[in-house]
Amino acid sequence: MIKGILLAVDLQNSFLITPECVAVVPKVVAHASQFHQVWATRFFNRNPNFSRQVNWNEMVSGQETELCYALIGVVSKTFDKPSYSSMSPALLQALQKDAITTVAVCGVDTDACVMATALGLFDAGFETFVVSDACASSGGQEYHEAAIKILKRNIGEKYVISFSELPTMLSLGLA
């Protein structure tokens, strides 16, 4: 078991709109026991730029913002966020309080919230992995692949991995 956490980004009902996005949830559930804990984030559209600049007014409240029901049994902490990145004072405090130094990030959308969160964790000094086979983009495979390519460049190719590679990375002392 990893003394790090798996951070499941925005696996909420309204973001699980493609088969690729839906497929992330059972992967998280299946691999949850490899981690010290599984934490999750929930996006709430409270930043006026989403409406003003992107003309997007969804994910404000209600059932659409709830975590996928299948995650309820594996997620131990949930953090709400109003922007792409999950990097909030509450998340940072919780990571520090629990002495977490390694975070594996998964979820949707790879090209938006997953990337922003991974880069934020990296910038804050956490050893950051992105679990590529537990990420997807509602924009399609080309957006997911583009984000994975950018993440490999920006956090290190060895840190963008699949769930099957994670035990090997840990045995090499990279986590």
C-alpha positions in Angstrom: 0.0 0.0 0.0 1.2 3.5 -0.9 1.5 6.1 1.9 0.4 8.5 -0.8 -3.1 9.1 -1.9 -5.1 8.7 -5.1 -6.8 12.0 -5.9 -9.9 11.4 -8.1 -10.6 14.7 -9.9 -14.2 15.6 -10.7 -15.8 12.1 -11.2 -19.2 13.8 -10.9 -22.4 12.7 -12.6 -22.5 15.4 -15.2 -18.8 15.0 -16.2 -19.3 11.2 -16.9 -20.8 11.8 -20.3 -18.7 9.6 -22.6 -17.9 5.9 -22.4 -14.2 6.8 -21.7 -15.1 9.1 -18.8 -17.5 6.5 -17.3 -14.8 3.8 -17.6 -12.5 5.7 -15.2 -14.8 5.1 -12.2 -14.4 1.2 -12.0 -10.7 1.6 -12.4 -10.5 3.9 -9.4 -12.6 1.5 -7.3 -10.6 -1.5 -8.4 -7.2 0.1 -7.5 -8.3 2.0 -4.4 -6.7 -0.5 -2.0 -3.2 0.2 -3.4 -3.3 3.6 -1.8 -3.3 4.9 1.8 -6.5 6.8 1.0 -8.6 7.9 -2.0 -9.6 11.6 -2.0 -11.9 13.3 -4.5 -12.6 16.7 -5.8 -15.9 18.2 -6.9 -16.2 21.1 -9.3 -18.8 23.8 -8.7 -19.3 26.4 -11.4 -18.9 29.6 -9.3 -16.2 31.3 -11.3 -17.8 34.0 -13.5 -15.2 33.4 -16.3 -16.8 30.0 -17.1 -20.0 31.8 -18.1 -18.4 35.0 -19.5 -15.5 33.5 -21.5 -16.5 29.9 -22.2 -20.3 30.4 -22.2 -20.7 27.4 -19.9 -23.3 27.6 -17.1 -23.6 24.0 -15.9 -22.4 22.3 -12.7 -23.8 24.8 -10.3 -25.7 22.6 -7.9 -27.8 19.5 -7.4 -27.4 16.0 -8.7 -25.1 17.0 -11.6 -22.4 18.0 -9.1 -22.6 14.9 -6.9 -19.8 12.3 -7.0 -20.5 9.1 -8.9 -22.3 6.8 -6.5 -19.8 4.0 -7.0 -17.1 6.1 -5.4 -18.9 6.6 -2.1 -17.4 3.5 -0.5 -13.8 4.3 -1.4 -13.5 8.1 -1.1 -12.5 9.2 2.4 -12.2 13.0 1.8 -13.9 15.3 -0.7 -12.8 18.8 -1.6 -15.0 21.3 -3.5 -13.5 23.7 -6.0 -14.6 26.6 -8.2 -11.9 26.3 -10.8 -9.8 24.0 -12.9 -7.2 23.3 -10.3 -7.9 21.4 -7.1 -5.1 23.3 -5.3 -7.0 25.0 -2.4 -5.8 25.9 1.1 -8.1 23.1 2.4 -6.4 20.4 0.2 -2.9 21.7 1.0 -3.7 21.7 4.7 -5.1 18.1 4.6 -2.1 16.9 2.6 0.3 18.4 5.2 -1.7 17.3 8.2 -1.7 13.7 7.0 2.0 13.9 6.0 1.2 13.0 2.4 4.1 13.6 0.0 3.0 11.5 -3.0 -0.2 12.1 -4.9 -1.4 10.1 -7.9 -3.9 12.1 -9.9 -6.7 10.6 -12.0 -10.1 11.7 -13.3 -11.7 14.0 -15.8 -11.0 16.0 -17.9 -7.4 15.2 -18.5 -7.0 18.4 -20.6 -8.5 20.7 -17.9 -8.9 19.9 -14.2 -6.6 16.8 -14.1 -3.7 18.8 -15.8 -4.2 21.9 -13.7 -4.3 19.8 -10.5 -1.2 17.8 -11.4 0.8 20.9 -12.3 -0.4 22.6 -9.1 0.7 19.7 -6.9 4.0 19.5 -8.8 4.5 23.3 -8.2 3.7 22.8 -4.5 6.5 20.3 -4.2 4.5 17.0 -4.0 5.7 14.0 -5.8 3.0 13.8 -8.5 1.9 11.0 -10.7 -0.8 11.1 -13.3 -2.5 7.7 -13.8 -3.1 8.0 -17.5 -5.4 4.9 -17.9 -7.6 6.4 -15.1 -8.1 9.7 -16.9 -10.3 10.7 -19.8 -11.6 13.8 -21.5 -15.2 14.6 -22.4 -13.7 16.4 -25.4 -12.5 13.1 -26.8 -9.4 11.0 -27.1 -7.3 13.6 -28.9 -7.7 16.0 -26.0 -6.8 13.3 -23.5 -3.7 12.3 -25.6 -2.6 16.0 -26.0 -2.8 16.5 -22.2 -0.9 13.3 -21.5 1.9 14.5 -23.9 2.0 17.9 -22.2 2.1 16.3 -18.7 4.9 14.0 -19.6 6.9 17.0 -20.7 6.0 19.1 -17.6 6.1 16.7 -14.7 8.4 14.0 -16.1 7.7 11.1 -18.4 8.3 8.6 -15.6 5.5 10.2 -13.6 2.8 9.7 -16.2 2.0 6.0 -15.7 -0.7 3.4 -15.8 -2.1 1.6 -12.8 -0.1 -1.5 -13.9 3.1 0.5 -13.8 2.6 2.0 -10.4 4.0 -0.9 -8.3 7.2 -0.9 -10.4 7.6 2.8 -10.0 7.3 2.4 -6.2 9.8 -0.4 -6.1 12.3 1.8 -7.9 11.9 4.4 -5.1 10.1 6.9 -7.2 7.3 7.3 -4.7 
